[in-house]
Amino acid sequence: MSETRWSHQFIAMLESLRMGTTFSVGRRYARAGNVRSLTISSSIVTALILDEDGATYRSRIAAKAFSAADWARIERALSKEARYAAKLLAGHLPEDLDQLLQSYGLSLFPQSLAELVMDCDCPGWQKPCRHLTAACYVLAEEFDNDPFTILAWRGKGRDELLEELRSHRVSETRHVAPTDPDPQTARSFWTAGPRVTTKNEPLPGAIARPDALLDQLDQLRLTVGRFEVTDLLRDVYRTLGCGENDGGGTVEPNRG
């Protein structure tokens, strides 16, 4: 029989009753395969045990299942810790699960015989009888083979528990509030930075010559005397441009 901590904790509680002879026979029955079937459901374990006289007896071991409110608290706590969720989703019970349950006033296994209800349809008067103890040893082996059976005995099967944990994880992810941006950063996001230029250096695409506008117009085909109007206007624009750069001045066309 496996001696991992799951089975050891359960069997240690039972053997503390100091019913040496009864447990010795029950252990022998378990090892000999006299426990023909064992079914674990919410709070109830049912086993069929073949006796030495050839008769088969039905034994039942009941433990109080955790309430719906208890399970809701347990599930929330498990889903909040990524390591717990990862362990359970991988098919393993967290080794410190008992400590988590203790924080809620609960325990993974019954702590005394008073927390168990045992019944067997054999004619013996002593409880637990050899049939019940045989069922307990096989039950302990099941706890080692599949620790989720411990939780099933306490009211929540593997599939149901994992589905609840997934739902909690998805719900928590959806309700994570986005981080609000810094107000100053948000305002400055749409604000252009400072214009950087050097002295006497025009911005890219800017008009550098005062008379450049005339280059974009259609030919006027007008003359004043022997001079083209466009040429006269060009002199005017250049003179005005010089006046702005020099702080003012008069317009004196150099044609005429």
PAVEXLO-46266 format. One record per atom (N, C-alpha, C, O, CB): x, y, z negated. Coordinates in steps of 0.02 Angstrom, whole numbers, padded with zeros to 5 digits, always signed. Each point is the difference from the previous one (the first is absolute). Glycine has a CB too. Layout:
N
XYZ;...
This chain:
256
+00042-00059+00000;-00042+00059+00000;+00044+00062+00000;+00051+00003-00034;-00142-00065-00027;+00070+00111+00100;+00038+00063+00003;-00002+00035-00067;-00050+00000-00035;+00024+00011+00157;+00082+00020-00139;+00004+00036-00064;+00009+00074+00012;+00033+00033-00040;+00015-00134-00015;-00076+00129+00109;+00002+00072+00010;-00042+00034-00054;-00038-00033-00036;+00055+00018+00160;-00009+00079-00128;-00031+00035-00056;-00076-00001+00003;-00033+00006-00051;+00133+00066+00045;-00129-00078+00067;-00073-00001+00004;-00028-00060-00038;-00043+00008-00043;+00048+00051+00155;+00018-00119-00096;-00026-00060-00033;+00022-00002-00073;-00038-00020-00045;+00040-00041+00154;+00060+00082-00121;+00027-00004-00068;-00042+00041-00049;-00014-00022-00056;+00129+00004+00103;-00135+00078-00027;-00037+00044-00044;-00068-00031-00018;-00022+00003-00057;+00079+00096+00107;-00089-00129-00001;-00066-00031-00011;+00006-00062-00044;-00037-00009-00048;-00002+00054+00159;+00085-00089-00093;+00008-00062-00038;+00025+00014-00071;-00020-00035-00047;+00043-00026+00154;+00021+00110-00116;+00025+00016-00066;-00056+00019-00047;+00000-00017-00059;+00108+00054+00109;-00158+00001-00023;-00057+00019-00041;-00039-00061-00022;-00020-00006-00058;+00013+00116+00118;-00004-00158-00013;-00039-00059-00017;+00038-00045-00049;-00029-00026-00048;-00026+00031+00160;+00120-00014-00100;+00038-00045-00043;+00012+00029-00069;+00020-00036-00046;+00034-00009+00148;-00066+00110-00110;+00005+00029-00067;-00054-00026-00046;+00003+00011-00061;+00047+00093+00112;-00100-00139-00024;-00053-00030-00041;+00026-00060-00039;-00033-00025-00046;-00052+00064+00129;+00145-00062-00064;+00032-00055-00035;-00043-00063+00000;-00007-00034-00051;+00067+00117-00021;-00087-00099+00130;-00038-00062+00009;+00045-00046+00041;-00016-00016+00058;-00099+00074-00065;+00171-00080-00023;+00052-00035+00037;-00024-00061+00036;+00016-00008+00059;+00062+00050-00142;-00115-00086+00050;-00021-00063+00030;-00047+00012+00059;+00008-00030+00053;+00005-00026-00164;-00060+00100+00102;-00049+00014+00053;+00035+00029+00061;-00015-00020+00057;-00073+00040-00143;+00134+00026+00075;+00035+00031+00057;+00048-00049+00032;+00012+00004+00061;-00023+00108-00116;+00038-00157+00018;+00045-00050+00028;-00038-00046+00048;+00025-00014+00055;+00045+00018-00159;-00130-00026+00085;-00041-00042+00044;-00022+00040+00061;+00001-00025+00056;-00040-00043-00155;+00018+00131+00088;-00022+00042+00055;+00056+00012+00051;-00012+00000+00060;-00070+00054-00136;+00143-00045+00051;+00058+00010+00044;+00012-00063+00041;+00017+00003+00059;+00034+00079-00140;-00059-00140+00049;+00010-00063+00035;-00053-00010+00054;+00015-00024+00055;+00037-00025-00158;-00114+00067+00087;-00054-00005+00050;+00015+00045+00060;-00010-00020+00058;-00073-00004-00150;+00107+00084+00078;+00014+00047+00054;+00055-00027+00045;-00005+00004+00061;-00030+00091-00134;+00087-00122+00044;+00057-00025+00039;-00019-00063+00039;+00027-00012+00054;+00051+00060-00139;-00125-00087+00058;-00020-00062+00033;-00051+00012+00055;-00019-00047+00036;+00041-00013-00142;-00044+00122+00114;-00049+00015+00052;-00071-00015-00019;-00043-00008+00044;+00131-00015+00037;-00103+00019-00145;-00068-00015-00022;-00048+00058+00011;-00061-00008+00000;+00109-00070-00085;-00020+00138+00095;-00043+00058+00015;-00014-00003+00075;+00041+00019+00041;+00007+00054-00136;-00109-00098+00112;-00016-00013+00070;-00017+00064+00039;+00010+00002+00061;-00051-00114-00097;+00015+00162+00003;-00015+00063+00034;+00000+00056-00051;-00014-00010-00059;-00054-00049+00148;+00083+00118-00066;-00001+00059-00044;-00021+00061+00043;+00031+00015+00051;+00061-00064-00127;-00144+00082+00054;-00027+00057+00036;+00003+00062-00044;-00021-00001-00058;-00056-00075+00125;+00104+00130-00039;+00006+00063-00037;-00047+00051+00031;+00005+00014+00060;+00115-00040-00091;-00163+00054-00009;-00044+00054+00023;+00001+00055-00053;+00037-00004-00049;-00111-00077+00115;+00034+00131-00055;-00001+00056-00047;-00019-00023-00070;-00057-00018-00013;+00028+00095+00108;+00078-00076-00139;-00005-00015-00071;-00009-00075-00016;+00003-00018-00059;-00051+00130+00046;+00037-00155+00062;-00012-00070-00013;+00048-00045+00038;+00010+00008+00060;-00130+00018-00080;+00151-00074-00016;+00039-00053+00031;-00036-00065-00013;-00017-00016-00057;+00127+00080+00042;-00123-00102+00068;-00035-00064-00005;+00046-00055+00025;+00028+00006+00055;-00141+00050-00041;+00121-00109-00052;+00044-00055+00018;-00035-00067-00010;-00041-00007-00045;+00142+00077+00014;-00084-00118+00073;-00023-00069-00007;+00059-00043-00019;+00050-00002+00036;-00143+00018+00049;+00089-00050-00142;+00056-00038-00027;-00019-00073-00007;-00051-00017-00029;+00093+00119-00032;+00001-00144+00088;-00010-00072-00005;+00029-00025-00066;+00059+00012-00014;-00056-00025+00141;-00043-00021-00167;+00023-00025-00065;+00029-00069+00009;-00008-00032+00052;-00079+00100-00112;+00122-00092+00008;+00030-00066+00001;-00052-00055+00006;+00014-00055+00025;+00080+00100-00093;-00156-00031+00044;-00053-00051+00003;-00035-00001+00068;-00047-00038+00009;+00031+00052-00131;+00040+00027+00170;-00028+00001+00067;-00056+00050+00009;-00022+00012+00057;+00052-00129-00050;-00052+00148-00060;-00053+00050+00005;+00030+00068+00021;+00058+00015-00016;-00128-00076-00072;+00030+00100+00123;+00021+00067+00020;-00040+00051-00039;-00061-00004-00004;+00092-00036+00120;+00005+00088-00145;-00033+00051-00042;+00013+00070+00030;+00051+00014+00030;-00038-00088-00134;-00064+00115+00093;+00004+00069+00024;+00020+00046-00058;-00033+00000-00053;-00055-00023+00142;+00141+00061-00079;+00023+00047-00051;-00004+00070+00028;+00013+00011+00060;+00064-00098-00110;-00094+00135+00007;-00004+00069+00022;+00037+00045-00050;-00005-00008-00061;-00106-00015+00117;+00147+00070-00028;+00039+00048-00040;-00021+00070+00023;+00009+00018+00058;+00090-00098-00073;-00127+00118-00031;-00026+00066+00018;+00039+00054-00037;+00015-00006-00059;-00129-00042+00081;+00129+00101+00014;+00032+00060-00029;-00041+00060+00022;-00030+00000+00054;+00147-00054-00053;-00118+00104-00042;-00039+00060+00017;+00032+00036+00059;+00059+00018-00002;-00096-00008-00118;-00002+00002+00171;+00024+00038+00058;+00004+00074-00018;-00039+00024-00041;-00010-00110+00121;+00095+00121-00049;+00003+00072-00010;-00063+00032+00029;-00027-00023+00050;+00154+00021-00046;-00150+00055-00036;-00059+00035+00024;+00014+00038+00064;+00058+00010+00019;-00098+00000-00137;-00013+00012+00151;+00008+00039+00062;+00038+00064-00014;+00041+00021+00041;-00148-00068+00004;+00094+00078-00102;+00036+00062-00018;+00074-00014-00012;+00043+00040+00020;-00148+00006-00072;+00120-00103+00020;+00070-00018-00012;+00036-00012+00067;+00056+00024+00009;-00087-00075-00120;-00001+00015+00156;+00031-00013+00065;+00010+00064+00039;+00050+00007+00035;-00103-00119-00034;+00006+00159-00006;+00007+00064+00036;+00062+00037-00025;+00037+00028+00040;-00162-00021-00024;+00137-00008-00081;+00059+00033-00028;+00064-00036+00021;+00050+00032+00017;-00119+00008-00114;+00067-00106+00095;+00058-00040+00019;+00018+00013+00073;+00058+00010+00017;-00088-00097-00101;-00021+00087+00128;+00013+00009+00072;+00029+00069+00014;+00046+00007+00040;-00140-00085-00015;+00067+00129-00058;+00027+00068+00010;+00073+00004-00021;+00042+00028+00035;-00156+00020-00054;+00130-00079-00038;+00069+00001-00025;+00047-00038+00047;+00055+00023+00014;-00098-00015-00132;+00020-00065+00143;+00042-00039+00045;+00011+00035+00067;+00054-00003+00028;-00097-00100-00083;-00009+00136+00080;+00006+00033+00065;+00044+00062-00002;+00030+00019+00050;-00144-00062-00022;+00119+00075-00086;+00041+00061-00006;+00074-00015+00000;+00041+00043+00017;-00134+00009-00080;+00111-00113+00043;+00071-00019-00002;+00016-00040+00062;-00025-00056+00008;+00026+00055-00134;+00040+00029+00170;+00015-00034+00063;+00031-00069-00011;-00013-00047+00037;+00030+00159+00016;+00024-00118-00106;+00033-00065-00012;-00051-00053-00020;+00008-00058+00018;+00097+00118-00052;-00157-00040-00003;-00052-00048-00018;-00038-00022+00062;-00011-00059+00011;+00000+00112-00125;-00010-00004+00154;-00039-00015+00060;+00040-00045+00048;-00026-00047+00028;-00035+00157-00040;+00126-00094+00020;+00042-00039+00046;+00007-00072-00025;-00002-00047+00039;+00064+00151-00007;-00054-00112-00097;+00009-00066-00030;-00064-00042+00010;+00004-00058+00020;+00077+00105-00105;-00138-00017+00071;-00063-00036+00005;-00016-00017+00073;-00023-00056+00015;-00018+00114-00117;+00053-00011+00147;-00014-00012+00071;+00046-00054+00029;-00017-00031+00050;-00022+00150-00039;+00097-00128-00043;+00046-00053+00021;-00017-00067-00032;+00034-00050+00014;+00054+00137+00000;-00139-00089-00056;-00022-00063-00030;+00030-00016-00067;+00000-00058-00020;-00015+00020+00133;+00042+00089-00148;+00031-00011-00065;-00031+00046-00053;-00022+00055+00015;+00130-00090+00041;-00110+00010-00117;-00021+00043-00055;+00059+00038-00028;+00054-00030-00008;-00148-00050-00019;+00087+00144+00013;+00054+00038-00032;+00018-00032-00067;-00044-00019-00038;+00007+00126+00095;+00101-00112-00071;+00020-00034-00062;-00021+00038-00062;-00009-00030-00053;+00105-00016+00115;-00106+00112-00056;-00020+00039-00058;-00075+00015+00001;-00023+00049-00029;+00137+00002+00025;-00152-00093+00039;-00072+00011+00003;-00033-00002-00069;-00045+00039-00014;+00045-00090+00128;+00025+00006-00156;-00027-00004-00068;+00007+00066-00037;-00045+00019-00038;+00072-00141+00036;+00029+00157+00011;+00011+00064-00034;-00050+00052+00024;-00026+00040-00039;+00148-00067+00027;-00136+00026+00077;-00050+00046+00026;-00069-00014-00030;-00036+00046-00019;+00101-00037+00126;-00083-00073-00111;-00065-00018-00029;-00004+00019-00074;-00052+00021-00024;+00043-00115+00107;+00064+00086-00118;+00001+00016-00071;-00014+00074-00012;-00029+00019-00051;+00109-00112+00032;-00060+00136+00067;-00014+00071-00008;-00074+00015+00003;-00022+00054-00021;+00133-00029+00073;-00151-00072-00028;-00073+00007+00002;-00033-00045-00052;-00061-00009+00001;+00067+00037+00120;+00033-00056-00167;-00027-00044-00051;-00020-00068+00026;-00043-00033-00030;+00004+00134-00027;+00070-00123+00112;-00016-00064+00031;+00062-00045+00000;+00055+00024-00013;-00144+00030+00084;+00079-00118-00055;+00057-00046+00006;-00015-00048+00057;-00057-00017+00014;+00084+00026-00138;+00027-00030+00157;-00008-00044+00058;-00028-00067-00021;-00045-00027+00033;+00141+00084+00023;-00071-00084-00111;-00024-00064-00026;-00037+00010-00067;+00014+00048-00035;+00082-00108+00093;-00141+00015-00074;-00030+00002-00067;+00054-00006-00053;+00048-00038+00008;-00155-00012+00036;+00100+00088-00097;+00051+00001-00052;-00012-00050-00056;+00044-00012-00041;-00027+00131+00069;-00076-00147-00030;-00017-00049-00052;-00056-00045+00026;-00033+00015+00049;+00069+00065-00141;-00046-00136+00056;-00053-00047+00019;-00068+00033-00006;-00048-00020+00033;+00120-00076-00069;-00076+00147-00008;-00064+00034-00010;-00023+00037+00064;-00059+00014+00008;+00087-00001-00130;+00019+00001+00167;-00017+00034+00062;-00019-00049+00056;-00015+00020+00056;+00093+00072-00089;-00077-00157+00017;-00018-00052+00048;-00063-00037-00023;-00013-00007-00060;+00134-00005+00093;-00158-00010+00015;-00056-00045-00013;+00015-00065+00036;+00006-00001+00062;-00090+00097-00075;+00091-00151-00025;+00017-00065+00030;-00056-00049-00011;-00031-00003-00053;+00153+00025+00034;-00135-00061+00072;-00054-00049-00004;+00018-00061+00042;+00027+00007+00055;-00112+00086-00073;+00069-00151-00006;+00011-00063+00036;-00059-00046-00015;-00025-00002-00055;+00152+00015+00051;-00147-00050+00056;-00059-00044-00011;+00020-00070-00024;-00041-00047+00001;-00018+00111+00088;+00121-00070-00112;+00021-00064-00029;-00032-00007-00070;-00023+00050-00028;+00133-00047+00093;-00112-00064-00092;-00032-00010-00066;+00042+00024-00059;-00025+00001-00056;-00033-00098+00106;+00121+00116-00039;+00043+00021-00055;-00025+00065-00033;-00031+00042+00033;+00127-00098+00024;-00084+00062-00121;-00024+00059-00037;+00053+00055-00003;-00017+00058-00010;-00056-00134-00057;+00136+00058+00075;+00053+00049-00008;+00008+00042+00064;+00002-00026+00055;+00057-00051-00136;-00055+00142+00071;+00011+00045+00056;+00058+00047-00017;+00000+00033-00053;-00124-00039+00086;+00174+00010+00010;+00003-00033+00066;+00016-00075-00006;+00040-00021-00043;-00004+00129+00093;-00067-00146-00007;+00013-00071+00003;+00056-00014+00049;+00028+00047+00029;-00148-00072-00058;+00138-00038+00039;+00055-00017+00045;-00017+00018+00072;+00045+00015+00040;-00012-00108-00117;-00098+00092+00094;-00019+00018+00068;+00009+00076+00011;+00024+00021+00053;-00107-00117-00051;+00064+00135-00051;+00009+00072+00006;+00074+00020+00001;+00020+00044+00038;-00129-00028-00097;+00149-00049+00018;+00071+00017+00001;+00033-00020+00065;+00043+00035+00025;-00040-00048-00149;-00025-00043+00153;+00026-00020+00066;-00018+00054+00051;+00041+00018+00042;-00051-00141-00071;-00052+00148+00026;-00022+00053+00046;+00042+00063-00010;+00015+00035+00048;-00132-00083-00048;+00134+00063-00063;+00040+00060-00013;+00070-00005+00031;+00025+00049+00027;-00089-00032-00134;+00095-00075+00103;+00066-00009+00029;-00002+00007+00077;+00044+00031+00029;-00012-00106-00125;-00083+00047+00127;-00006+00006+00072;-00016+00073+00019;+00024+00025+00051;-00062-00146-00043;-00002+00153-00050;-00016+00070+00012;+00063+00043-00003;+00010+00045+00041;-00125-00062-00089;+00159+00002+00000;+00063+00036-00006;+00042-00009+00063;+00032+00047+00023;-00035-00061-00148;+00004-00047+00153;+00037-00012+00061;-00029+00043+00058;+00038+00026+00041;-00011-00143-00081;-00093+00123+00042;-00031+00041+00051;+00020+00073-00007;+00009+00035+00049;-00106-00115-00045;+00103+00103-00067;+00022+00069-00011;+00070+00011+00029;+00014+00054+00027;-00084-00049-00132;+00113-00055+00100;+00068+00006+00027;-00001-00005+00077;+00036+00037+00034;+00010-00086-00140;-00086+00004+00132;-00003-00009+00072;-00031+00061+00035;+00023+00020+00053;-00034-00143-00070;-00039+00152-00014;-00033+00059+00029;-00022+00045-00058;-00055-00009-00027;+00016-00057+00129;+00080+00115-00120;-00017+00043-00057;-00065+00039+00009;-00029+00024-00049;+00150-00014+00029;-00145-00004+00082;-00063+00035+00010;-00058-00037-00031;-00054+00029-00011;+00099+00018+00116;-00036-00112-00120;-00054-00037-00033;-00012+00026-00071;-00054-00006-00027;+00083-00095+00097;+00023+00131-00099;-00008+00030-00067;-00050+00057+00005;-00045+00007-00042;+00163-00039+00008;-00109+00074+00085;-00045+00057+00009;-00070-00023+00020;-00050+00030-00020;+00148+00041+00053;-00102-00125+00006;-00066-00027+00019;-00037-00023-00063;-00060+00010-00006;+00104-00046+00119;-00007+00005-00158;-00030-00022-00064;-00026+00059-00040;-00047-00005-00039;+00124-00095+00038;-00043+00158+00011;-00020+00061-00036;-00050+00042+00039;-00018+00055-00020;+00130-00056-00034;-00136-00027+00111;-00056+00033+00033;+00013+00031+00067;-00046+00030+00029;+00008-00011-00138;+00099-00024+00137;+00014+00032+00064;+00045-00045+00042;+00058-00011-00017;-00070+00126-00035;-00016-00141+00107;+00038-00044+00044;+00051+00039+00041;-00003+00061+00004;-00094-00137+00000;+00143+00039+00027;+00054+00029+00039;-00026+00047+00055;+00019+00059+00002;+00050-00160-00027;-00112+00075+00068;-00022+00039+00058;-00037+00063-00022;+00010+00054+00029;-00018-00159+00038;-00035+00098-00117;-00038+00058-00024;+00046+00053-00030;-00009+00060+00012;-00089-00135-00033;+00147+00052-00018;+00046+00048-00032;+00042+00036+00052;+00008+00061-00003;-00004-00133-00098;+00024+00035+00150;+00042+00032+00051;-00040+00049+00042;+00025+00052+00019;+00047-00154-00017;-00135+00085+00012;-00041+00046+00039;-00014+00064-00039;+00001+00055+00028;-00054-00152+00030;+00042+00090-00124;-00011+00059-00042;+00064+00043-00002;-00005+00062+00003;-00079-00126-00073;+00141+00033+00065;+00063+00038-00001;+00011+00037+00065;+00021+00058+00000;+00027-00142-00080;-00061+00052+00136;+00007+00033+00065;-00047+00060+00004;+00020+00053+00025;+00012-00163+00029;-00093+00102-00078;-00049+00055+00003;+00024+00059-00043;-00006+00058+00021;-00086-00141-00003;+00119+00068-00076;+00026+00053-00044;+00058+00036+00034;+00004+00061-00003;-00040-00126-00098;+00081+00028+00132;+00058+00031+00032;-00021+00044+00058;+00027+00055+00008;+00042-00153-00041;-00116+00075+00073;-00025+00040+00056;-00034+00063-00025;+00010+00054+00027;-00024-00158+00042;-00028+00096-00122;-00036+00058-00027;+00048+00051-00028;-00010+00060+00010;-00086-00134-00037;+00148+00052-00009;+00048+00047-00029;+00039+00036+00055;+00015+00060-00007;-00005-00133-00094;+00006+00038+00155;+00036+00031+00056;-00042+00054+00033;+00026+00053+00017;+00037-00159+00001;-00128+00092-00010;-00044+00049+00033;-00012+00062-00041;-00013+00053+00027;-00040-00147+00030;+00058+00087-00124;-00015+00056-00043;+00061+00038-00023;-00006+00044-00044;-00093-00105+00008;+00156+00046+00064;+00060+00039-00017;-00006+00069+00030;-00006+00006+00061;+00078-00111-00067;-00072+00157-00035;-00009+00068+00025;+00063+00023+00036;+00055-00010-00025;-00134+00035-00069;+00071+00006+00152;+00059+00026+00035;+00032+00057-00038;-00034+00037-00036;-00017-00070+00144;+00115+00039-00102;+00037+00053-00034;-00014+00067+00034;+00011+00007+00060;+00078-00089-00096;-00113+00132-00003;-00014+00065+00028;+00065+00036+00018;+00047+00001-00041;-00153+00006-00025;+00110+00022+00126;+00062+00036+00017;+00006+00064-00040;-00050+00028-00023;+00045-00076+00138;+00065+00071-00123;+00012+00063-00034;-00035+00056+00039;+00011+00006+00060;+00100-00048-00107;-00152+00085+00014;-00037+00052+00036;+00046+00045+00040;-00017+00018+00057;-00068-00021-00146;+00142+00022+00062;+00046+00045+00035;+00026-00034+00063;+00007+00031+00053;+00025+00024-00161;-00017-00122+00102;+00025-00037+00058;-00054-00005+00053;+00015+00007+00060;+00062-00072-00134;-00140+00054+00053;-00054-00006+00048;-00010+00066+00038;-00012-00001+00061;-00044-00084-00134;+00061+00141+00037;-00010+00064+00035;+00057+00015+00049;-00012+00026+00054;-00049+00016-00154;+00122-00060+00080;+00057+00017+00043;+00008-00048+00058;+00040+00012+00045;+00015+00036-00145;-00094-00104+00100;+00006-00048+00053;-00016+00030+00068;+00033-00014+00050;-00062-00076-00130;-00023+00134+00081;-00022+00029+00063;+00032+00069+00012;-00018+00034+00048;-00089-00096-00060;+00154+00083-00030;+00031+00066+00007;+00066-00006+00038;+00043-00041-00017;-00097+00079-00090;+00060+00004+00159;+00062-00002+00039;+00058+00027-00043;-00010+00042-00044;-00054-00028+00152;+00122-00038-00094;+00059+00022-00037;+00022+00069+00025;-00030+00026+00048;+00065-00144-00065;+00015+00148-00014;+00023+00067+00020;+00031-00001+00070;+00032-00049+00020;-00011+00076-00140;-00031+00028+00157;+00030+00006+00066;+00073+00019-00007;+00017+00049-00033;-00128-00016+00083;+00153-00073-00019;+00072+00011-00006;+00026+00027+00066;-00004-00033+00051;+00015-00059-00138;+00015+00151+00085;+00032+00030+00059;+00062+00037-00022;+00009+00016-00059;-00120-00005+00118;+00153+00002-00011;+00059+00042-00013;-00010+00067+00032;-00042+00008+00044;+00117-00109-00050;-00038+00150-00016;-00008+00069+00024;+00013+00003+00075;+00048-00029+00026;-00013+00073-00138;-00080-00008+00148;+00005+00011+00072;-00008-00064+00040;+00015-00001+00060;+00059+00097-00084;-00099-00152-00010;-00010-00063+00036;-00074-00013+00005;-00034-00011-00050;+00144-00035+00010;-00138+00048+00102;-00072-00010+00007;-00019-00072-00016;+00041-00046+00007;-00045+00136+00078;-00058-00100-00106;-00026-00067-00011;-00005-00036+00067;-00008+00033+00051;-00055+00004-00154;+00067-00103+00104;-00008-00037+00063;-00067+00018+00032;-00052-00003-00033;+00124-00090-00012;-00070+00110+00111;-00061+00018+00035;-00019+00072-00005;-00047+00022+00034;+00010-00135-00053;+00072+00152-00023;-00019+00071-00007;+00026+00040+00060;+00048-00021+00033;-00045+00010-00159;-00035+00069+00141;+00020+00043+00056;+00060+00041-00021;-00003+00036-00051;-00116-00030+00095;+00174-00011-00007;+00062+00035-00019;+00006+00068+00033;+00032+00044-00029;+00022-00155+00014;-00084+00123+00077;+00007+00063+00036;-00065+00038-00003;-00053-00030+00007;+00139-00020+00070;-00083+00117-00086;-00062+00040-00004;-00040-00004+00064;-00062+00003-00002;+00119+00073-00076;-00024-00082+00137;-00037+00001+00063;-00017-00070+00025;-00021-00008+00057;+00080+00114-00030;-00052-00158-00070;-00011-00068+00023;-00073-00012+00019;-00015-00043+00041;+00108+00006-00114;-00139+00077+00043;-00070-00008+00016;-00013+00012+00074;-00044-00033+00029;+00015+00068-00145;+00065+00011+00147;-00010+00016+00071;+00017-00059+00045;-00027-00005+00055;+00052+00124-00081;+00019-00164+00002;+00018-00058+00041;-00058-00049+00005;-00001-00043+00044;+00120+00058-00079;-00168-00009-00012;-00056-00047+00000;-00060+00027+00040;-00048-00037+00010;+00087-00005-00121;-00035+00105+00134;-00056+00030+00037;+00009-00011+00075;+00056-00008+00025;-00070+00094-00115;-00043-00085+00125;+00004-00001+00074;+00031+00065+00026;-00005+00052-00032;-00096-00129+00036;+00131+00072+00054;+00030+00060+00031;-00054+00052+00012;-00050-00013+00033;+00140-00058+00022;-00079+00133-00083;-00050+00053+00006;-00004+00028+00072;-00053+00023+00022;+00073+00006-00143;+00036-00030+00157;+00002+00026+00069;-00022+00074+00003;-00034+00021+00047;+00012-00138-00004;+00042+00156-00094;-00013+00072-00001;+00066+00037-00001;+00049-00024-00029;-00159+00007-00032;+00111+00074+00092;+00061+00040+00001;-00015+00071-00020;-00055+00026+00009;+00103-00099+00080;+00003+00106-00117;-00001+00072-00013;+00058+00029+00039;+00058-00007-00019;-00112-00004-00098;+00037+00042+00171;+00054+00022+00045;+00035-00061+00028;-00032-00043+00030;+00047+00150-00095;+00049-00111+00055;+00037-00056+00026;+00014-00054-00053;+00036-00048+00012;+00015+00126+00070;-00081-00069-00142;+00013-00046-00055;-00061-00046-00011;-00057+00023+00005;+00135+00061-00059;-00065-00148+00040;-00052-00047-00020;-00025+00018-00071;+00040+00016-00044;+00011-00107+00118;-00118+00088-00082;-00029+00015-00067;+00028-00048-00052;+00013+00019-00057;-00118+00026+00111;+00113-00108-00034;+00026-00050-00048;+00069+00019-00026;+00015-00009-00059;-00081-00080+00117;+00108+00116-00012;+00067+00020-00022;-00003+00059-00047;+00039+00004-00048;+00007-00047+00154;-00092+00089-00092;-00007+00058-00045;-00025-00023-00069;+00025+00024-00051;-00049+00050+00149;-00025-00121-00099;-00025-00025-00064;+00054-00038-00039;+00003+00002-00061;-00118-00009+00111;+00157-00027-00013;+00053-00038-00033;+00047+00047-00037;+00022-00015-00056;-00029-00074+00144;+00023+00147-00056;+00042+00049-00034;-00034+00026-00063;+00032+00010-00052;+00018+00023+00161;-00117-00022-00104;-00036+00025-00058;+00002-00050-00057;+00013+00018-00057;-00089+00048+00133;+00062-00131-00061;+00001-00052-00052;+00068-00006-00033;+00006-00008-00061;-00095-00053+00124;+00142+00066-00022;+00067-00006-00028;+00016+00059-00045;+00031-00008-00053;+00005-00057+00154;-00057+00124-00079;+00013+00059-00040;-00038-00004-00066;+00027+00017-00053;-00009+00051+00157;-00083-00090-00101;-00039-00008-00062;+00032-00052-00046;+00002+00010-00061;-00107+00022+00124;+00129-00086-00034;+00032-00051-00041;+00062+00026-00033;+00011-00016-00059;-00056-00070+00134;+00084+00123-00041;+00060+00030-00031;-00020+00047-00055;+00034+00004-00052;+00028-00015+00159;-00117+00048-00096;-00022+00047-00052;-00019-00035-00064;+00015+00025-00054;-00055+00052+00143;+00008-00136-00084;-00019-00037-00061;+00062-00025-00037;+00003+00002-00061;-00112-00036+00115;+00157+00011-00016;+00060-00027-00032;+00042+00054-00033;+00033-00012-00050;-00033-00081+00133;-00002+00153-00052;+00043+00054-00026;-00036+00046-00048;+00028+00049-00024;+00035-00054+00130;-00125-00012-00121;-00037+00041-00048;-00037+00057+00034;-00021+00047-00034;+00106-00075-00052;-00095+00027+00153;-00040+00052+00033;+00038+00030+00058;+00057-00019+00012;-00115+00044-00119;+00027+00022+00144;+00033+00031+00057;-00051+00021+00052;-00059-00013-00008;+00161-00056-00013;-00080+00101+00074;-00045+00024+00053;+00007-00044+00059;+00051-00033+00011;-00043+00149-00052;-00061-00118+00081;+00000-00040+00061;+00022+00044+00057;-00031+00050+00017;-00062-00124-00061;+00147+00054+00074;+00028+00040+00056;+00015-00049+00057;+00053-00030+00003;-00002+00119-00082;-00100-00097+00124;+00014-00043+00058;+00060+00026+00037;+00010+00061+00008;-00131-00090+00002;+00162-00019+00013;+00060+00020+00035;-00009-00001+00076;+00049-00003+00038;+00018-00040-00135;-00131+00045+00117;-00014+00002+00071;-00040+00065+00014;-00036+00024-00044;+00035-00153+00053;+00007+00156+00047;-00041+00057+00018;+00039+00047+00046;-00027+00052+00021;-00035-00062-00130;
